[in-house]
Amino acid sequence: MAEPQLSVRSARARELAHRIARRERRSIADIVERALETYETIQAGRESPATFYARLTAKAAGDDDLDIEAVIRSGRRPHSGPTL
């Protein structure tokens, strides 16, 4: 089965994706996916898993016993629900 394709009508976006893909020696699809994942993380205000685990490791360095549930709860925010 053929892979799904993303159509971009912006010549500037297309050229930028091609330029980055050549420079990074990656596929255009990989560049676009990584860019969109980064954008989503920034817009959602969430930290990346790598940042979370780095913070968790730094916090646990001095602790003998770490309550992982407390760490996860400290980062949670209530959802306001759908906007109708």
PyMOL Python script that loads the backbone (N, CA, C, O; Angstrom):
from pymol import cmd

cmd.read_pdbstr("""\
ATOM      1  N   MET A   1       0.845  -1.180   0.000  1.00  0.00           N
ATOM      2  CA  MET A   1       0.000   0.000   0.000  1.00  0.00           C
ATOM      3  C   MET A   1       0.888   1.240   0.000  1.00  0.00           C
ATOM      4  O   MET A   1       1.921   1.267   0.670  1.00  0.00           O
ATOM      5  N   ALA A   2       0.499   2.237  -0.730  1.00  0.00           N
ATOM      6  CA  ALA A   2       1.277   3.472  -0.834  1.00  0.00           C
ATOM      7  C   ALA A   2       1.193   4.272   0.456  1.00  0.00           C
ATOM      8  O   ALA A   2       0.178   4.261   1.153  1.00  0.00           O
ATOM      9  N   GLU A   3       2.281   4.963   0.755  1.00  0.00           N
ATOM     10  CA  GLU A   3       2.329   5.826   1.929  1.00  0.00           C
ATOM     11  C   GLU A   3       1.446   7.055   1.719  1.00  0.00           C
ATOM     12  O   GLU A   3       1.351   7.561   0.601  1.00  0.00           O
ATOM     13  N   PRO A   4       0.796   7.541   2.783  1.00  0.00           N
ATOM     14  CA  PRO A   4       0.031   8.789   2.659  1.00  0.00           C
ATOM     15  C   PRO A   4       0.981   9.946   2.340  1.00  0.00           C
ATOM     16  O   PRO A   4       2.141   9.941   2.751  1.00  0.00           O
ATOM     17  N   GLN A   5       0.478  10.924   1.609  1.00  0.00           N
ATOM     18  CA  GLN A   5       1.306  12.064   1.242  1.00  0.00           C
ATOM     19  C   GLN A   5       0.716  13.346   1.804  1.00  0.00           C
ATOM     20  O   GLN A   5      -0.498  13.479   1.963  1.00  0.00           O
ATOM     21  N   LEU A   6       1.603  14.283   2.100  1.00  0.00           N
ATOM     22  CA  LEU A   6       1.209  15.596   2.591  1.00  0.00           C
ATOM     23  C   LEU A   6       1.434  16.591   1.467  1.00  0.00           C
ATOM     24  O   LEU A   6       2.530  16.669   0.911  1.00  0.00           O
ATOM     25  N   SER A   7       0.415  17.340   1.135  1.00  0.00           N
ATOM     26  CA  SER A   7       0.527  18.332   0.080  1.00  0.00           C
ATOM     27  C   SER A   7       0.687  19.709   0.704  1.00  0.00           C
ATOM     28  O   SER A   7      -0.139  20.132   1.512  1.00  0.00           O
ATOM     29  N   VAL A   8       1.749  20.405   0.328  1.00  0.00           N
ATOM     30  CA  VAL A   8       2.012  21.749   0.834  1.00  0.00           C
ATOM     31  C   VAL A   8       1.977  22.705  -0.341  1.00  0.00           C
ATOM     32  O   VAL A   8       2.710  22.519  -1.311  1.00  0.00           O
ATOM     33  N   ARG A   9       1.150  23.709  -0.271  1.00  0.00           N
ATOM     34  CA  ARG A   9       1.009  24.655  -1.385  1.00  0.00           C
ATOM     35  C   ARG A   9       1.982  25.824  -1.296  1.00  0.00           C
ATOM     36  O   ARG A   9       2.092  26.614  -2.234  1.00  0.00           O
ATOM     37  N   SER A  10       2.670  25.935  -0.203  1.00  0.00           N
ATOM     38  CA  SER A  10       3.605  27.038  -0.036  1.00  0.00           C
ATOM     39  C   SER A  10       4.960  26.661  -0.646  1.00  0.00           C
ATOM     40  O   SER A  10       5.595  25.693  -0.229  1.00  0.00           O
ATOM     41  N   ALA A  11       5.383  27.438  -1.633  1.00  0.00           N
ATOM     42  CA  ALA A  11       6.683  27.197  -2.259  1.00  0.00           C
ATOM     43  C   ALA A  11       7.807  27.424  -1.259  1.00  0.00           C
ATOM     44  O   ALA A  11       8.818  26.722  -1.282  1.00  0.00           O
ATOM     45  N   ARG A  12       7.630  28.396  -0.390  1.00  0.00           N
ATOM     46  CA  ARG A  12       8.652  28.694   0.621  1.00  0.00           C
ATOM     47  C   ARG A  12       8.815  27.525   1.589  1.00  0.00           C
ATOM     48  O   ARG A  12       9.938  27.144   1.918  1.00  0.00           O
ATOM     49  N   ALA A  13       7.694  26.952   2.048  1.00  0.00           N
ATOM     50  CA  ALA A  13       7.751  25.816   2.968  1.00  0.00           C
ATOM     51  C   ALA A  13       8.391  24.608   2.290  1.00  0.00           C
ATOM     52  O   ALA A  13       9.184  23.891   2.899  1.00  0.00           O
ATOM     53  N   ARG A  14       8.044  24.394   1.037  1.00  0.00           N
ATOM     54  CA  ARG A  14       8.607  23.266   0.293  1.00  0.00           C
ATOM     55  C   ARG A  14      10.116  23.422   0.138  1.00  0.00           C
ATOM     56  O   ARG A  14      10.867  22.478   0.383  1.00  0.00           O
ATOM     57  N   GLU A  15      10.556  24.598  -0.262  1.00  0.00           N
ATOM     58  CA  GLU A  15      11.985  24.849  -0.445  1.00  0.00           C
ATOM     59  C   GLU A  15      12.735  24.714   0.872  1.00  0.00           C
ATOM     60  O   GLU A  15      13.824  24.142   0.909  1.00  0.00           O
ATOM     61  N   LEU A  16      12.169  25.229   1.941  1.00  0.00           N
ATOM     62  CA  LEU A  16      12.806  25.130   3.255  1.00  0.00           C
ATOM     63  C   LEU A  16      12.939  23.677   3.694  1.00  0.00           C
ATOM     64  O   LEU A  16      13.984  23.273   4.204  1.00  0.00           O
ATOM     65  N   ALA A  17      11.881  22.892   3.496  1.00  0.00           N
ATOM     66  CA  ALA A  17      11.924  21.470   3.859  1.00  0.00           C
ATOM     67  C   ALA A  17      12.987  20.737   3.048  1.00  0.00           C
ATOM     68  O   ALA A  17      13.717  19.907   3.590  1.00  0.00           O
ATOM     69  N   HIS A  18      13.081  21.039   1.740  1.00  0.00           N
ATOM     70  CA  HIS A  18      14.090  20.409   0.894  1.00  0.00           C
ATOM     71  C   HIS A  18      15.499  20.803   1.336  1.00  0.00           C
ATOM     72  O   HIS A  18      16.392  19.958   1.400  1.00  0.00           O
ATOM     73  N   ARG A  19      15.693  22.070   1.636  1.00  0.00           N
ATOM     74  CA  ARG A  19      17.016  22.559   2.043  1.00  0.00           C
ATOM     75  C   ARG A  19      17.467  21.895   3.342  1.00  0.00           C
ATOM     76  O   ARG A  19      18.608  21.446   3.450  1.00  0.00           O
ATOM     77  N   ILE A  20      16.573  21.835   4.324  1.00  0.00           N
ATOM     78  CA  ILE A  20      16.904  21.212   5.607  1.00  0.00           C
ATOM     79  C   ILE A  20      17.162  19.717   5.427  1.00  0.00           C
ATOM     80  O   ILE A  20      18.087  19.167   6.023  1.00  0.00           O
ATOM     81  N   ALA A  21      16.346  19.066   4.608  1.00  0.00           N
ATOM     82  CA  ALA A  21      16.513  17.628   4.371  1.00  0.00           C
ATOM     83  C   ALA A  21      17.881  17.331   3.744  1.00  0.00           C
ATOM     84  O   ALA A  21      18.547  16.368   4.124  1.00  0.00           O
ATOM     85  N   ARG A  22      18.288  18.156   2.793  1.00  0.00           N
ATOM     86  CA  ARG A  22      19.611  17.958   2.180  1.00  0.00           C
ATOM     87  C   ARG A  22      20.715  18.175   3.203  1.00  0.00           C
ATOM     88  O   ARG A  22      21.652  17.382   3.290  1.00  0.00           O
ATOM     89  N   ARG A  23      20.604  19.248   3.976  1.00  0.00           N
ATOM     90  CA  ARG A  23      21.638  19.570   4.954  1.00  0.00           C
ATOM     91  C   ARG A  23      21.745  18.505   6.038  1.00  0.00           C
ATOM     92  O   ARG A  23      22.849  18.129   6.432  1.00  0.00           O
ATOM     93  N   GLU A  24      20.606  18.017   6.522  1.00  0.00           N
ATOM     94  CA  GLU A  24      20.584  17.028   7.606  1.00  0.00           C
ATOM     95  C   GLU A  24      20.738  15.599   7.095  1.00  0.00           C
ATOM     96  O   GLU A  24      20.912  14.666   7.879  1.00  0.00           O
ATOM     97  N   ARG A  25      20.673  15.435   5.770  1.00  0.00           N
ATOM     98  CA  ARG A  25      20.713  14.111   5.140  1.00  0.00           C
ATOM     99  C   ARG A  25      19.607  13.210   5.687  1.00  0.00           C
ATOM    100  O   ARG A  25      19.839  12.066   6.078  1.00  0.00           O
ATOM    101  N   ARG A  26      18.397  13.767   5.700  1.00  0.00           N
ATOM    102  CA  ARG A  26      17.205  13.056   6.152  1.00  0.00           C
ATOM    103  C   ARG A  26      16.143  13.192   5.069  1.00  0.00           C
ATOM    104  O   ARG A  26      16.270  13.991   4.141  1.00  0.00           O
ATOM    105  N   SER A  27      15.102  12.394   5.213  1.00  0.00           N
ATOM    106  CA  SER A  27      14.009  12.508   4.247  1.00  0.00           C
ATOM    107  C   SER A  27      13.174  13.745   4.575  1.00  0.00           C
ATOM    108  O   SER A  27      13.176  14.236   5.704  1.00  0.00           O
ATOM    109  N   ILE A  28      12.469  14.230   3.569  1.00  0.00           N
ATOM    110  CA  ILE A  28      11.600  15.391   3.771  1.00  0.00           C
ATOM    111  C   ILE A  28      10.496  15.045   4.762  1.00  0.00           C
ATOM    112  O   ILE A  28      10.121  15.871   5.594  1.00  0.00           O
ATOM    113  N   ALA A  29       9.976  13.821   4.670  1.00  0.00           N
ATOM    114  CA  ALA A  29       8.930  13.390   5.599  1.00  0.00           C
ATOM    115  C   ALA A  29       9.429  13.433   7.040  1.00  0.00           C
ATOM    116  O   ALA A  29       8.698  13.846   7.940  1.00  0.00           O
ATOM    117  N   ASP A  30      10.672  13.008   7.260  1.00  0.00           N
ATOM    118  CA  ASP A  30      11.239  13.034   8.607  1.00  0.00           C
ATOM    119  C   ASP A  30      11.380  14.469   9.115  1.00  0.00           C
ATOM    120  O   ASP A  30      11.082  14.752  10.275  1.00  0.00           O
ATOM    121  N   ILE A  31      11.828  15.360   8.260  1.00  0.00           N
ATOM    122  CA  ILE A  31      11.978  16.773   8.635  1.00  0.00           C
ATOM    123  C   ILE A  31      10.624  17.365   9.013  1.00  0.00           C
ATOM    124  O   ILE A  31      10.501  18.038  10.036  1.00  0.00           O
ATOM    125  N   VAL A  32       9.615  17.115   8.192  1.00  0.00           N
ATOM    126  CA  VAL A  32       8.280  17.664   8.449  1.00  0.00           C
ATOM    127  C   VAL A  32       7.695  17.077   9.737  1.00  0.00           C
ATOM    128  O   VAL A  32       7.112  17.809  10.536  1.00  0.00           O
ATOM    129  N   GLU A  33       7.844  15.762   9.946  1.00  0.00           N
ATOM    130  CA  GLU A  33       7.325  15.135  11.166  1.00  0.00           C
ATOM    131  C   GLU A  33       7.985  15.720  12.405  1.00  0.00           C
ATOM    132  O   GLU A  33       7.307  16.051  13.377  1.00  0.00           O
ATOM    133  N   ARG A  34       9.311  15.848  12.369  1.00  0.00           N
ATOM    134  CA  ARG A  34      10.019  16.396  13.530  1.00  0.00           C
ATOM    135  C   ARG A  34       9.603  17.840  13.799  1.00  0.00           C
ATOM    136  O   ARG A  34       9.431  18.236  14.951  1.00  0.00           O
ATOM    137  N   ALA A  35       9.445  18.619  12.741  1.00  0.00           N
ATOM    138  CA  ALA A  35       9.037  20.017  12.910  1.00  0.00           C
ATOM    139  C   ALA A  35       7.640  20.110  13.514  1.00  0.00           C
ATOM    140  O   ALA A  35       7.399  20.928  14.401  1.00  0.00           O
ATOM    141  N   LEU A  36       6.729  19.280  13.039  1.00  0.00           N
ATOM    142  CA  LEU A  36       5.361  19.311  13.563  1.00  0.00           C
ATOM    143  C   LEU A  36       5.293  18.809  15.004  1.00  0.00           C
ATOM    144  O   LEU A  36       4.529  19.344  15.808  1.00  0.00           O
ATOM    145  N   GLU A  37       6.086  17.786  15.340  1.00  0.00           N
ATOM    146  CA  GLU A  37       6.127  17.313  16.718  1.00  0.00           C
ATOM    147  C   GLU A  37       6.656  18.388  17.657  1.00  0.00           C
ATOM    148  O   GLU A  37       6.129  18.578  18.753  1.00  0.00           O
ATOM    149  N   THR A  38       7.694  19.088  17.226  1.00  0.00           N
ATOM    150  CA  THR A  38       8.255  20.180  18.035  1.00  0.00           C
ATOM    151  C   THR A  38       7.239  21.298  18.198  1.00  0.00           C
ATOM    152  O   THR A  38       7.072  21.834  19.293  1.00  0.00           O
ATOM    153  N   TYR A  39       6.564  21.647  17.121  1.00  0.00           N
ATOM    154  CA  TYR A  39       5.544  22.694  17.171  1.00  0.00           C
ATOM    155  C   TYR A  39       4.422  22.301  18.134  1.00  0.00           C
ATOM    156  O   TYR A  39       3.967  23.119  18.935  1.00  0.00           O
ATOM    157  N   GLU A  40       3.983  21.051  18.051  1.00  0.00           N
ATOM    158  CA  GLU A  40       2.915  20.588  18.934  1.00  0.00           C
ATOM    159  C   GLU A  40       3.333  20.669  20.396  1.00  0.00           C
ATOM    160  O   GLU A  40       2.547  21.090  21.244  1.00  0.00           O
ATOM    161  N   THR A  41       4.557  20.270  20.693  1.00  0.00           N
ATOM    162  CA  THR A  41       5.064  20.313  22.064  1.00  0.00           C
ATOM    163  C   THR A  41       5.110  21.743  22.585  1.00  0.00           C
ATOM    164  O   THR A  41       4.731  22.011  23.725  1.00  0.00           O
ATOM    165  N   ILE A  42       5.573  22.649  21.751  1.00  0.00           N
ATOM    166  CA  ILE A  42       5.667  24.052  22.154  1.00  0.00           C
ATOM    167  C   ILE A  42       4.281  24.642  22.374  1.00  0.00           C
ATOM    168  O   ILE A  42       4.052  25.328  23.371  1.00  0.00           O
ATOM    169  N   GLN A  43       3.363  24.386  21.463  1.00  0.00           N
ATOM    170  CA  GLN A  43       2.019  24.942  21.561  1.00  0.00           C
ATOM    171  C   GLN A  43       1.243  24.356  22.731  1.00  0.00           C
ATOM    172  O   GLN A  43       0.448  25.058  23.357  1.00  0.00           O
ATOM    173  N   ALA A  44       1.458  23.094  23.033  1.00  0.00           N
ATOM    174  CA  ALA A  44       0.730  22.450  24.129  1.00  0.00           C
ATOM    175  C   ALA A  44       1.325  22.842  25.480  1.00  0.00           C
ATOM    176  O   ALA A  44       0.686  22.664  26.518  1.00  0.00           O
ATOM    177  N   GLY A  45       2.536  23.371  25.468  1.00  0.00           N
ATOM    178  CA  GLY A  45       3.161  23.782  26.719  1.00  0.00           C
ATOM    179  C   GLY A  45       3.678  22.614  27.529  1.00  0.00           C
ATOM    180  O   GLY A  45       3.956  22.761  28.720  1.00  0.00           O
ATOM    181  N   ARG A  46       3.812  21.454  26.903  1.00  0.00           N
ATOM    182  CA  ARG A  46       4.315  20.282  27.610  1.00  0.00           C
ATOM    183  C   ARG A  46       5.805  20.162  27.368  1.00  0.00           C
ATOM    184  O   ARG A  46       6.333  20.607  26.349  1.00  0.00           O
ATOM    185  N   GLU A  47       6.468  19.547  28.337  1.00  0.00           N
ATOM    186  CA  GLU A  47       7.881  19.293  28.143  1.00  0.00           C
ATOM    187  C   GLU A  47       8.066  17.957  27.425  1.00  0.00           C
ATOM    188  O   GLU A  47       7.218  17.069  27.509  1.00  0.00           O
ATOM    189  N   SER A  48       9.163  17.835  26.733  1.00  0.00           N
ATOM    190  CA  SER A  48       9.432  16.609  25.991  1.00  0.00           C
ATOM    191  C   SER A  48       9.772  15.490  26.974  1.00  0.00           C
ATOM    192  O   SER A  48      10.169  15.765  28.107  1.00  0.00           O
ATOM    193  N   PRO A  49       9.624  14.247  26.559  1.00  0.00           N
ATOM    194  CA  PRO A  49       9.986  13.132  27.442  1.00  0.00           C
ATOM    195  C   PRO A  49      11.444  13.194  27.890  1.00  0.00           C
ATOM    196  O   PRO A  49      11.748  12.877  29.040  1.00  0.00           O
ATOM    197  N   ALA A  50      12.342  13.594  27.006  1.00  0.00           N
ATOM    198  CA  ALA A  50      13.752  13.683  27.371  1.00  0.00           C
ATOM    199  C   ALA A  50      13.960  14.707  28.483  1.00  0.00           C
ATOM    200  O   ALA A  50      14.725  14.462  29.416  1.00  0.00           O
ATOM    201  N   THR A  51      13.291  15.842  28.392  1.00  0.00           N
ATOM    202  CA  THR A  51      13.403  16.874  29.422  1.00  0.00           C
ATOM    203  C   THR A  51      12.800  16.386  30.735  1.00  0.00           C
ATOM    204  O   THR A  51      13.358  16.618  31.807  1.00  0.00           O
ATOM    205  N   PHE A  52      11.661  15.711  30.645  1.00  0.00           N
ATOM    206  CA  PHE A  52      11.008  15.182  31.843  1.00  0.00           C
ATOM    207  C   PHE A  52      11.922  14.213  32.576  1.00  0.00           C
ATOM    208  O   PHE A  52      12.100  14.324  33.789  1.00  0.00           O
ATOM    209  N   TYR A  53      12.507  13.259  31.847  1.00  0.00           N
ATOM    210  CA  TYR A  53      13.362  12.267  32.498  1.00  0.00           C
ATOM    211  C   TYR A  53      14.650  12.880  33.022  1.00  0.00           C
ATOM    212  O   TYR A  53      15.170  12.442  34.048  1.00  0.00           O
ATOM    213  N   ALA A  54      15.174  13.894  32.328  1.00  0.00           N
ATOM    214  CA  ALA A  54      16.365  14.587  32.832  1.00  0.00           C
ATOM    215  C   ALA A  54      16.053  15.301  34.140  1.00  0.00           C
ATOM    216  O   ALA A  54      16.845  15.261  35.081  1.00  0.00           O
ATOM    217  N   ARG A  55      14.890  15.957  34.195  1.00  0.00           N
ATOM    218  CA  ARG A  55      14.477  16.632  35.426  1.00  0.00           C
ATOM    219  C   ARG A  55      14.240  15.619  36.538  1.00  0.00           C
ATOM    220  O   ARG A  55      14.614  15.858  37.687  1.00  0.00           O
ATOM    221  N   LEU A  56      13.626  14.502  36.206  1.00  0.00           N
ATOM    222  CA  LEU A  56      13.352  13.448  37.182  1.00  0.00           C
ATOM    223  C   LEU A  56      14.653  12.875  37.739  1.00  0.00           C
ATOM    224  O   LEU A  56      14.765  12.645  38.943  1.00  0.00           O
ATOM    225  N   THR A  57      15.633  12.644  36.868  1.00  0.00           N
ATOM    226  CA  THR A  57      16.922  12.114  37.294  1.00  0.00           C
ATOM    227  C   THR A  57      17.646  13.104  38.190  1.00  0.00           C
ATOM    228  O   THR A  57      18.233  12.718  39.200  1.00  0.00           O
ATOM    229  N   ALA A  58      17.605  14.387  37.820  1.00  0.00           N
ATOM    230  CA  ALA A  58      18.268  15.412  38.636  1.00  0.00           C
ATOM    231  C   ALA A  58      17.622  15.521  40.009  1.00  0.00           C
ATOM    232  O   ALA A  58      18.314  15.692  41.012  1.00  0.00           O
ATOM    233  N   LYS A  59      16.300  15.423  40.056  1.00  0.00           N
ATOM    234  CA  LYS A  59      15.603  15.514  41.333  1.00  0.00           C
ATOM    235  C   LYS A  59      15.885  14.294  42.201  1.00  0.00           C
ATOM    236  O   LYS A  59      15.995  14.401  43.422  1.00  0.00           O
ATOM    237  N   ALA A  60      16.000  13.138  41.563  1.00  0.00           N
ATOM    238  CA  ALA A  60      16.196  11.898  42.307  1.00  0.00           C
ATOM    239  C   ALA A  60      17.640  11.715  42.769  1.00  0.00           C
ATOM    240  O   ALA A  60      17.915  10.824  43.572  1.00  0.00           O
ATOM    241  N   ALA A  61      18.562  12.534  42.282  1.00  0.00           N
ATOM    242  CA  ALA A  61      19.973  12.362  42.620  1.00  0.00           C
ATOM    243  C   ALA A  61      20.220  12.458  44.119  1.00  0.00           C
ATOM    244  O   ALA A  61      21.081  11.754  44.646  1.00  0.00           O
ATOM    245  N   GLY A  62      19.490  13.305  44.804  1.00  0.00           N
ATOM    246  CA  GLY A  62      19.696  13.468  46.229  1.00  0.00           C
ATOM    247  C   GLY A  62      18.714  12.702  47.091  1.00  0.00           C
ATOM    248  O   GLY A  62      18.900  12.611  48.305  1.00  0.00           O
ATOM    249  N   ASP A  63      17.673  12.148  46.490  1.00  0.00           N
ATOM    250  CA  ASP A  63      16.641  11.435  47.240  1.00  0.00           C
ATOM    251  C   ASP A  63      16.951   9.947  47.310  1.00  0.00           C
ATOM    252  O   ASP A  63      17.439   9.351  46.350  1.00  0.00           O
ATOM    253  N   ASP A  64      16.655   9.356  48.476  1.00  0.00           N
ATOM    254  CA  ASP A  64      16.784   7.907  48.605  1.00  0.00           C
ATOM    255  C   ASP A  64      15.550   7.213  48.052  1.00  0.00           C
ATOM    256  O   ASP A  64      15.645   6.138  47.459  1.00  0.00           O
ATOM    257  N   ASP A  65      14.379   7.838  48.249  1.00  0.00           N
ATOM    258  CA  ASP A  65      13.132   7.235  47.797  1.00  0.00           C
ATOM    259  C   ASP A  65      12.369   8.277  46.984  1.00  0.00           C
ATOM    260  O   ASP A  65      12.137   9.387  47.463  1.00  0.00           O
ATOM    261  N   LEU A  66      11.987   7.936  45.788  1.00  0.00           N
ATOM    262  CA  LEU A  66      11.313   8.867  44.906  1.00  0.00           C
ATOM    263  C   LEU A  66       9.894   8.381  44.653  1.00  0.00           C
ATOM    264  O   LEU A  66       9.682   7.233  44.265  1.00  0.00           O
ATOM    265  N   ASP A  67       8.927   9.261  44.875  1.00  0.00           N
ATOM    266  CA  ASP A  67       7.524   8.928  44.618  1.00  0.00           C
ATOM    267  C   ASP A  67       7.183   9.388  43.208  1.00  0.00           C
ATOM    268  O   ASP A  67       6.902  10.564  42.978  1.00  0.00           O
ATOM    269  N   ILE A  68       7.209   8.448  42.266  1.00  0.00           N
ATOM    270  CA  ILE A  68       6.981   8.793  40.862  1.00  0.00           C
ATOM    271  C   ILE A  68       5.576   9.345  40.640  1.00  0.00           C
ATOM    272  O   ILE A  68       5.384  10.233  39.808  1.00  0.00           O
ATOM    273  N   GLU A  69       4.597   8.830  41.373  1.00  0.00           N
ATOM    274  CA  GLU A  69       3.226   9.333  41.240  1.00  0.00           C
ATOM    275  C   GLU A  69       3.146  10.810  41.638  1.00  0.00           C
ATOM    276  O   GLU A  69       2.453  11.593  40.988  1.00  0.00           O
ATOM    277  N   ALA A  70       3.848  11.186  42.697  1.00  0.00           N
ATOM    278  CA  ALA A  70       3.846  12.588  43.145  1.00  0.00           C
ATOM    279  C   ALA A  70       4.493  13.489  42.090  1.00  0.00           C
ATOM    280  O   ALA A  70       4.037  14.610  41.864  1.00  0.00           O
ATOM    281  N   VAL A  71       5.540  13.004  41.456  1.00  0.00           N
ATOM    282  CA  VAL A  71       6.203  13.792  40.418  1.00  0.00           C
ATOM    283  C   VAL A  71       5.266  13.991  39.234  1.00  0.00           C
ATOM    284  O   VAL A  71       5.171  15.095  38.698  1.00  0.00           O
ATOM    285  N   ILE A  72       4.579  12.936  38.826  1.00  0.00           N
ATOM    286  CA  ILE A  72       3.648  13.036  37.703  1.00  0.00           C
ATOM    287  C   ILE A  72       2.486  13.948  38.056  1.00  0.00           C
ATOM    288  O   ILE A  72       2.089  14.782  37.242  1.00  0.00           O
ATOM    289  N   ARG A  73       1.931  13.806  39.259  1.00  0.00           N
ATOM    290  CA  ARG A  73       0.809  14.655  39.685  1.00  0.00           C
ATOM    291  C   ARG A  73       1.204  16.124  39.733  1.00  0.00           C
ATOM    292  O   ARG A  73       0.380  16.989  39.435  1.00  0.00           O
ATOM    293  N   SER A  74       2.440  16.422  40.098  1.00  0.00           N
ATOM    294  CA  SER A  74       2.866  17.822  40.221  1.00  0.00           C
ATOM    295  C   SER A  74       2.848  18.542  38.876  1.00  0.00           C
ATOM    296  O   SER A  74       2.704  19.764  38.828  1.00  0.00           O
ATOM    297  N   GLY A  75       2.994  17.791  37.780  1.00  0.00           N
ATOM    298  CA  GLY A  75       3.005  18.409  36.464  1.00  0.00           C
ATOM    299  C   GLY A  75       1.650  18.439  35.778  1.00  0.00           C
ATOM    300  O   GLY A  75       1.529  18.995  34.687  1.00  0.00           O
ATOM    301  N   ARG A  76       0.645  17.863  36.381  1.00  0.00           N
ATOM    302  CA  ARG A  76      -0.676  17.803  35.752  1.00  0.00           C
ATOM    303  C   ARG A  76      -1.447  19.093  35.960  1.00  0.00           C
ATOM    304  O   ARG A  76      -1.350  19.743  37.000  1.00  0.00           O
ATOM    305  N   ARG A  77      -2.223  19.445  34.930  1.00  0.00           N
ATOM    306  CA  ARG A  77      -3.117  20.591  35.025  1.00  0.00           C
ATOM    307  C   ARG A  77      -4.500  20.147  34.593  1.00  0.00           C
ATOM    308  O   ARG A  77      -4.620  19.380  33.637  1.00  0.00           O
ATOM    309  N   PRO A  78      -5.557  20.606  35.270  1.00  0.00           N
ATOM    310  CA  PRO A  78      -6.900  20.184  34.870  1.00  0.00           C
ATOM    311  C   PRO A  78      -7.269  20.738  33.495  1.00  0.00           C
ATOM    312  O   PRO A  78      -6.877  21.844  33.122  1.00  0.00           O
ATOM    313  N   HIS A  79      -8.024  19.948  32.763  1.00  0.00           N
ATOM    314  CA  HIS A  79      -8.479  20.360  31.444  1.00  0.00           C
ATOM    315  C   HIS A  79      -9.789  21.118  31.611  1.00  0.00           C
ATOM    316  O   HIS A  79     -10.653  20.697  32.381  1.00  0.00           O
ATOM    317  N   SER A  80      -9.944  22.217  30.908  1.00  0.00           N
ATOM    318  CA  SER A  80     -11.133  23.058  31.074  1.00  0.00           C
ATOM    319  C   SER A  80     -12.348  22.486  30.324  1.00  0.00           C
ATOM    320  O   SER A  80     -13.462  22.991  30.464  1.00  0.00           O
ATOM    321  N   GLY A  81     -12.128  21.451  29.544  1.00  0.00           N
ATOM    322  CA  GLY A  81     -13.236  20.842  28.794  1.00  0.00           C
ATOM    323  C   GLY A  81     -13.354  21.445  27.418  1.00  0.00           C
ATOM    324  O   GLY A  81     -12.691  22.433  27.099  1.00  0.00           O
ATOM    325  N   PRO A  82     -14.192  20.854  26.610  1.00  0.00           N
ATOM    326  CA  PRO A  82     -14.328  21.356  25.244  1.00  0.00           C
ATOM    327  C   PRO A  82     -15.047  22.705  25.195  1.00  0.00           C
ATOM    328  O   PRO A  82     -15.923  23.004  26.007  1.00  0.00           O
ATOM    329  N   THR A  83     -14.645  23.491  24.224  1.00  0.00           N
ATOM    330  CA  THR A  83     -15.308  24.774  24.004  1.00  0.00           C
ATOM    331  C   THR A  83     -16.418  24.552  22.993  1.00  0.00           C
ATOM    332  O   THR A  83     -16.179  24.119  21.865  1.00  0.00           O
ATOM    333  N   LEU A  84     -17.629  24.855  23.416  1.00  0.00           N
ATOM    334  CA  LEU A  84     -18.779  24.644  22.536  1.00  0.00           C
ATOM    335  C   LEU A  84     -19.246  25.943  21.920  1.00  0.00           C
ATOM    336  O   LEU A  84     -20.206  25.951  21.150  1.00  0.00           O
TER     337      LEU A  84
END
""", "prot")
cmd.dss("prot")
cmd.show_as("cartoon", "prot")
cmd.util.cbc("prot")
cmd.orient("prot")
